[in-house]
Amino acid sequence: MKATMKVAFATISGLLLFSSMNLAAEATSSTSGSNMKWKETAARPKSESFNTKVHISSISTLKAKVCPHCLMEKAYFRKIWHHINVSACPYHGCLLIDKCLNCGKSITWQIANILKCNCGFAHKLAESNIASIECIMLSTLVYQKVGLITKRPIELNNFFIDAELSEFDDTFFLLASFVGELRSRSQFTRLKASINEIASIQTRVMDILINWPMGFHQFLNEIRTKSDEDNVERMLSSFGNFYIQLKRDRRNNFLFLAKEFINYLFINKSSFCAQISPESLINLRY
């Protein structure tokens, strides 16, 4: 098999370098007119202000989600809530809300005032559910990567802590696409996806990352299909589309996953067909 995994990281393309506006200076009036101005400039971001590289596909431009506790403290929309991996509030330990507690309608940028539903209910008065530890850790990690929180989640592998947000997003959503059976990360932002559904997928992916590498190895065990593995290519094909995604990775976006995938193959080589030699696995490194 020809080499498919290279050692050097390549420059990640298809990214947007968002402008260096101050995230703290986001306050808007709760009046309809002022909020319409905010809606026009921030609801569908083209140059969002995260001070780091972020995929535009990682930004929710249709749906909105808010933390009632944050709104109660200060009534303005935090731009970090745009990021689809922020489903919990690191400060209050609660899930963000994406629907009106009074009428049940989704919170979207199609309404005049994002802080208040058309039915008249103020979202700061809504009750919120307690978020899972995994979702809180994920949101904390995103906050940390954009400079809003300096605390480092020491429970995670250094790659997940130190990687740029865009690089982390690539890794996270590849795993999420299998855990949650998602075709694309845009499904996280579709109107039909509730915050609870999103949080459930995020919790499962974070469980893999928190328990790295054994959590990842268990993930590979679950997606692997048993088949005739009389050569390396067939053995790799037993991992289906996951292996295909790694094989097609020409920019090394998934290099970290690919390295651990190879380690998994070495550790578990005895469970594969005897015709697969250690030498054939070594060749995958280059």
N, C-alpha and C positions, 0 to 999 in steps of 0.2 A: 504494500500500500504506500502511495506517495505521502510525503510528509504533509500534515495538515495543521500542525500546531507549532508556531514559531515562538522563540523565547522573548524577543524584544516587543515591547508595547508600541503600537502605532498610534498616530494622532487620531483621536476620535472625531469623526466628521458628522455632519448632519446636526450640529448643535447650534444653539443660540447663545451668544455671550451677552447676557443681560446688562443693562446700564447700571452704573454704580450710584443709584439713588439711595437715600437713607431709609431703611425699613422702618425706623422708628417714626419718621415723619409721614404717617399715613392717615392721620386723623381727619375725619370728614364729619360734617354736620349731619344730624339725623333728619334734617329737613329734606323734602323730596327733591328740591332743586339742586342742592349741594350734592346729594347722592347720585343724581343723574350725571353730574360732571365726573364724579368718581367712576361711575359705570362706563362712561365713554372712554376714559383713559386707562382703566385697569381691568375691566371685566373680561375683555378679550385681548390678553396681552400679546404684543408683538415685540416689546422691549422691556419685559418685566424686570423688576429690580431685586434680584436675588444675589447680586455681587459674585456670581459664580456661573459656570457653564451648566445649563439645564436644557434638556430636551423639551421642545415645545409640546410634545405629546405627553409630557409629565405634568402639564399645567391644565387644570380644569377651567375651561372658559365658558361652559354652559351652566353647569350646576355650581352651587355655592354651599359651603358648610361653615358653621360658626360655633364658637364656644360661648354658651350663655353666661358663664362666670366671667369670662374676659369682657364681654359686652356690658355686664353689670358694673364692672370696675371702670371701664372707659368705653364709651359707645362708638367704636369705629371698627371697620373691617381690617383684619390683619392680612397682609398680602401673602404671608407664608401659608395661609389656609388654601391658597390656590393649588399648592402642590398636592398631587393625588395620593402621595404616601403619608400625608398628614391627616390622620383620621382621629387622632386623640390630642388632647391638650397636655403638654408636658408639665404645665404649671398646676393644673387642677385635677389631673388624673382621670378625666372623663372623656367619653366619646364626643366628638363634635356632632351637632345635629344638622341634618340636611332636609328636614321637613318641618312644616309648621305644626306645633303641638296642638293648636286649636282646630285647624281645618284639614290637616294632613297633606296639604299641597307641598310639592318640592320647592326648596329655596333656589331660585334661579335669578340670573341677571336680567330677566325679562320684566321683572317688577320694578317699580319706580324707586322703592326704598329697600335696599338689601337687608336692613336691620329690622324691618317690620313687614309682616305679611299683608297682602291686599285685604285680608279679612279684618285687619286692625290689630292683630296680636303682635306684641313686641317679643322678638326672639330671646331677649335677655331674661325674660320671665320663664322660659322653658326649663323643664326638668331634664337632666342629662343622665345617661347611664354610665356606670363605672367602666373604664376601658381595661382591656387585658394588659398585663405587664408587657407583653410582646409589642402591642400597638403603641404603648407609651414609650418603649425603648426605640421603636422605629421613628416616631415623631421627634423624639429627643435627638436622634441621630441626624435627621434632616435639619432641625433647628441648629444643631452644632455645625453642620457643614456650610450653612449660610451665615454663621457668625452670631446667631441670636443667643446661643447657649455655649458656654465654654466647657461645661462638664463633658467628659468623655465616657461613654458607656464601656467600662473596662471589661464587661462580660463578653465582648465580641472580639473576634479575630482582628488583628491590626489592619488587615486589608480593608475590612468594612468600615473601620474607623477613619483610616487615612485616605481612602479613595475619594476622588472628586465625586460630587453628587451625580453627575451624568454617568460616570463609570459605575457607581453603585446602583443607579437606576437600571442600567442595562442588565446587571447580574440579577437584581431583585426580580425584575419583570420576566426574565427568562424562566426563573424558577416558578414564579406566579402563574405563568402561562400553562404549566403542567399541573401545579397544585390546584388551581382554580379553573382549569380547562378554558383559558382565555385565548382568543385568537390574536388579540392585540391589547396593548395597555390602554387604548382608548375606551375599552369596555369598562374600565374603572370609572370613566367619566360619563357614561351614558345615563340618561335620566332614569332608566329602570333599575339601575344598580343602587341599592340602599347602602347607607353607611355601615349597617350591620353586616351585609354581605361582603363588602370590601374589607372590613375589619377582620372577618373570619378568614379570608384568604391571606391577609397580611400576617395574622397570628400564626398560621401554619408555615408560611415562608420564614418568618422570624424564628420559629422553633428550629428550623433547619440551620439558620445562621448562628443562633445562640449555642447550639450543640455541635458546632463545627469541630472536626470533620465528620464525626460519626452520624450526625443528623443528615448530612449530605449523602453519606454512604447508604443510610436507610432509605433515603429518597430514591437513589439509584436502584436499590433492591426492589422497590415498589413499582417503578416504571419499566423495569426490565421484563421482557417477554421470553419465556423459555422456547427455544427452537434448536434446530440442528446447528451446532456451533463448531463445525469441523475446520474452520479457518478463521483468521483474525477478522476479516471483513464481516463474516456472518455473525461472529460474536459481537462486534460493535453494532451491527444492525439490530441486534436484539434490544438495544436501547432506543430504537425508533427515532422519532423526530428530535429528541434531545441530542443524540449523537449527530444528526444531520445539521442542527444549528451550530454545534461546535465545529463541525467539518467545514461549514460555509463561512466561518468567521475569519474573513480576510484581514480585518483591522485589529484582531486580537482583543476585541472587547470582552471576550469571555475567557481570556487566557488563565485567569485565576481558577475558574471552574475546570478548565481543560486540564490543568496540572493536577488538581486533586482527583479528577476523573481517572487519569493515568495511574495515580497512586492507588486508587480503588481497584483498578484492574490488576495491579501487582499483588495487592493484599489478597485478592479473591481469585487469583489465577487458578488455584486448585479446584475451584467450583466449575470452571469451564472445561471444555473438551480437552483431552490429553494431548491432542495434536497441536495445541497452541503452546508454543515454546516461549520461555522468558525473553529470548533474543528478539522475537517478533514484537513483543510488547515494548522492549527498549527502543526499537525503531520509531515508535510513536512519539518519542520525545523530540524528534527533529524534523 
